[in-house]
Amino acid sequence: MSKRVLLADDHTIMRAGLRNLLERQSDMEVIGEAGNGREAVKLARELSPDVIVMDISMPELNGIEATRQIINATPSAKILILSVHSDERFVANVLAAGAAGYLLKNCAIDELVLAIQTVCENQTYLSTKITDVLVKDYVKQLTGADSRTRPGLSPRECEVLQLLAEGKTTKQIAASLYLSPKTVESHRRQVMEKLDIHSIAELTKYAIRAGFTSLEP
């Protein structure tokens, strides 16, 4: 039986390349494509793919928050992160959100196929470089060299934080999240209070450092 794959990446040419490569495999079928995290969440619910190959840096909703929402709705979902980012902030956060695997975009197609097969068998797949990153991060935590902690932001506050960092207005965020402008403003104040940040510029810098968005074109 073919493994049903959903692709989530904001670059059309990247999705086209992945589709072409994966559909050359006799046991794989690409059943859908998403251009942003919010669309990925929607299609994951509608199509129930065997595995979702997802980028981290996507507009509207990044891959970390999209992974969290998909796993919350469907704990058995298999999400494989395919990203250019090897920073421990991205890796740790997305694995904590429930991703089953992580590899880099410069990998060979054979490794991607192996990773998809591995997560479909309820196992975790991490590329060698990602494993090295996690080991180094773990050592830092043991030695107390890394005191960074993830603030207690709610999933909705994380969404608002990303959209604010991407330059969306209160009205645009409200329309995107189906909230009232007043509710969005309330979330913004709570985010700033929790992070002890007092300007949108500093909030944007924090969002980039913490991996909520990369603001890539």
C-alpha positions as CSV (number, residue, x, y, z in Angstrom):
1,M,0.0,0.0,0.0
2,S,1.3,3.4,-0.9
3,K,2.3,5.9,1.8
4,R,0.1,9.0,1.5
5,V,2.2,12.1,1.9
6,L,1.2,15.7,2.5
7,L,3.8,18.4,1.6
8,A,3.9,21.7,3.6
9,D,6.4,24.3,2.3
10,D,5.9,28.0,1.3
11,H,8.1,27.7,-1.7
12,T,6.2,26.4,-4.7
13,I,9.3,25.1,-6.5
14,M,10.4,23.2,-3.4
15,R,7.0,21.4,-3.2
16,A,7.1,20.7,-7.0
17,G,10.6,19.2,-6.6
18,L,9.6,17.0,-3.7
19,R,6.4,15.8,-5.4
20,N,8.4,14.8,-8.5
21,L,11.0,13.0,-6.4
22,L,8.6,11.2,-4.1
23,E,6.2,10.1,-6.8
24,R,9.0,8.3,-8.5
25,Q,8.9,5.9,-5.5
26,S,6.6,3.0,-6.2
27,D,5.2,3.0,-2.6
28,M,4.6,6.8,-2.2
29,E,1.8,9.1,-3.2
30,V,1.6,12.9,-2.6
31,I,-2.0,13.6,-1.8
32,G,-1.8,17.3,-1.1
33,E,0.3,20.5,-0.8
34,A,0.1,23.4,1.7
35,G,1.8,26.7,1.2
36,N,1.6,27.8,4.9
37,G,1.2,26.3,8.3
38,R,-2.5,27.1,8.7
39,E,-3.3,25.4,5.4
40,A,-1.2,22.4,6.5
41,V,-3.3,22.0,9.7
42,K,-6.5,22.2,7.6
43,L,-5.3,19.6,5.0
44,A,-4.0,17.3,7.7
45,R,-7.4,17.1,9.2
46,E,-9.2,16.7,5.9
47,L,-6.9,14.2,4.2
48,S,-5.4,12.2,7.1
49,P,-2.1,11.6,5.4
50,D,0.3,8.8,6.6
51,V,3.1,11.4,6.9
52,I,3.4,15.2,6.7
53,V,6.7,16.5,5.3
54,M,6.8,20.0,6.8
55,D,9.1,23.1,6.7
56,I,9.5,25.3,9.8
57,S,9.7,28.8,8.2
58,M,6.2,29.3,6.8
59,P,4.0,32.4,6.9
60,E,0.7,32.7,8.8
61,L,1.7,29.8,11.1
62,N,5.2,28.4,11.4
63,G,6.0,24.6,11.3
64,I,6.5,24.4,15.0
65,E,3.0,25.7,15.9
66,A,1.4,23.8,13.0
67,T,3.0,20.6,14.3
68,R,1.6,21.3,17.7
69,Q,-1.9,21.9,16.4
70,I,-1.9,18.8,14.2
71,I,-0.6,16.6,17.0
72,N,-3.1,18.0,19.5
73,A,-5.9,17.2,17.0
74,T,-4.5,13.8,15.9
75,P,-1.8,12.4,18.3
76,S,-1.1,9.6,15.9
77,A,0.0,11.9,13.0
78,K,3.5,11.4,11.7
79,I,5.3,14.7,11.0
80,L,8.7,14.8,9.4
81,I,10.4,18.2,9.5
82,L,12.5,19.1,6.4
83,S,14.2,22.4,7.1
84,V,17.3,24.5,6.4
85,H,17.6,25.2,10.1
86,S,19.9,23.1,12.3
87,D,19.9,25.5,15.3
88,E,19.0,23.7,18.5
89,R,16.1,26.2,19.2
90,F,14.3,25.0,16.1
91,V,15.1,21.3,16.6
92,A,14.2,21.1,20.3
93,N,11.0,23.1,19.9
94,V,9.6,21.2,17.0
95,L,10.4,17.8,18.6
96,A,8.8,18.9,21.8
97,A,5.7,19.9,19.7
98,G,5.5,16.2,18.6
99,A,7.4,15.8,15.3
100,A,8.5,12.3,14.6
101,G,11.6,13.2,12.6
102,Y,13.9,16.0,11.5
103,L,16.3,16.3,8.6
104,L,17.9,19.0,6.6
105,K,17.0,20.2,3.1
106,N,20.4,19.4,1.7
107,C,19.8,15.7,2.3
108,A,19.8,13.1,-0.5
109,I,16.4,11.8,-1.8
110,D,17.4,8.3,-0.4
111,E,17.6,9.7,3.1
112,L,14.2,11.5,2.8
113,V,12.6,8.2,1.6
114,L,14.2,6.4,4.5
115,A,13.0,9.0,6.9
116,I,9.5,8.8,5.6
117,Q,9.5,5.0,5.9
118,T,11.0,5.2,9.4
119,V,8.4,7.5,10.9
120,C,5.6,5.5,9.2
121,E,6.9,2.6,11.3
122,N,6.3,4.6,14.5
123,Q,10.0,5.3,14.9
124,T,11.9,8.5,15.2
125,Y,14.3,9.7,12.4
126,L,17.0,12.3,13.0
127,S,19.8,13.1,10.5
128,T,23.3,12.8,11.9
129,K,23.8,16.6,12.1
130,I,20.5,17.0,14.0
131,T,21.5,14.3,16.4
132,D,24.8,16.1,17.0
133,V,22.9,19.4,17.6
134,L,20.7,17.7,20.2
135,V,23.6,16.1,22.0
136,K,25.4,19.4,22.3
137,D,22.3,21.1,23.5
138,Y,21.8,18.4,26.1
139,V,25.3,18.8,27.4
140,K,24.8,22.5,27.7
141,Q,21.7,22.0,29.8
142,L,23.6,19.5,32.0
143,T,26.4,22.0,32.6
144,G,24.1,24.9,33.1
145,A,25.6,26.7,30.1
146,D,22.1,27.3,28.5
147,S,19.6,29.0,30.8
148,R,17.1,29.6,28.0
149,T,13.6,28.5,28.7
150,R,10.5,28.6,26.7
151,P,8.1,31.2,28.1
152,G,4.6,30.0,29.2
153,L,2.8,31.3,26.1
154,S,-0.4,29.6,25.1
155,P,-0.8,28.2,21.5
156,R,-3.0,31.2,20.6
157,E,-0.4,33.7,22.0
158,C,2.2,31.9,19.9
159,E,0.1,32.5,16.8
160,V,-0.4,36.1,17.6
161,L,3.3,36.6,18.3
162,Q,4.3,35.2,14.9
163,L,1.8,37.3,13.0
164,L,2.8,40.4,14.9
165,A,6.5,39.7,14.1
166,E,5.5,39.3,10.4
167,G,4.1,42.8,10.4
168,K,0.4,42.0,10.4
169,T,-2.0,44.6,11.8
170,T,-4.4,44.0,14.6
171,K,-7.3,43.8,12.1
172,Q,-5.4,41.4,9.8
173,I,-4.6,39.1,12.7
174,A,-8.2,39.3,13.9
175,A,-9.4,38.3,10.5
176,S,-6.9,35.5,10.1
177,L,-7.6,33.9,13.5
178,Y,-11.4,34.7,13.5
179,L,-11.0,36.8,16.7
180,S,-12.1,40.3,17.5
181,P,-9.5,43.1,17.4
182,K,-10.1,43.6,21.1
183,T,-9.2,40.0,21.8
184,V,-6.0,40.2,19.6
185,E,-5.0,43.3,21.6
186,S,-5.5,41.4,24.8
187,H,-3.3,38.6,23.6
188,R,-0.6,41.1,22.5
189,R,-0.5,42.7,25.9
190,Q,-0.3,39.3,27.6
191,V,2.5,38.2,25.3
192,M,4.5,41.4,26.1
193,E,3.9,41.0,29.8
194,K,5.0,37.4,29.9
195,L,8.1,38.2,27.9
196,D,8.7,41.5,29.6
197,I,9.0,43.2,26.2
198,H,7.6,46.7,25.6
199,S,7.8,47.3,21.8
200,I,6.8,45.5,18.6
201,A,10.4,45.9,17.4
202,E,11.8,44.0,20.4
203,L,8.9,41.5,20.1
204,T,10.0,40.8,16.5
205,K,13.6,40.3,17.5
206,Y,12.5,37.9,20.2
207,A,10.3,35.9,17.7
208,I,13.2,35.5,15.3
209,R,15.7,34.4,18.0
210,A,13.2,32.0,19.5
211,G,12.4,30.4,16.2
212,F,8.8,31.6,15.8
213,T,9.6,33.1,12.5
214,S,12.7,33.7,10.3
215,L,11.1,36.5,8.2
216,E,12.5,34.8,5.1
217,P,11.2,36.3,1.8
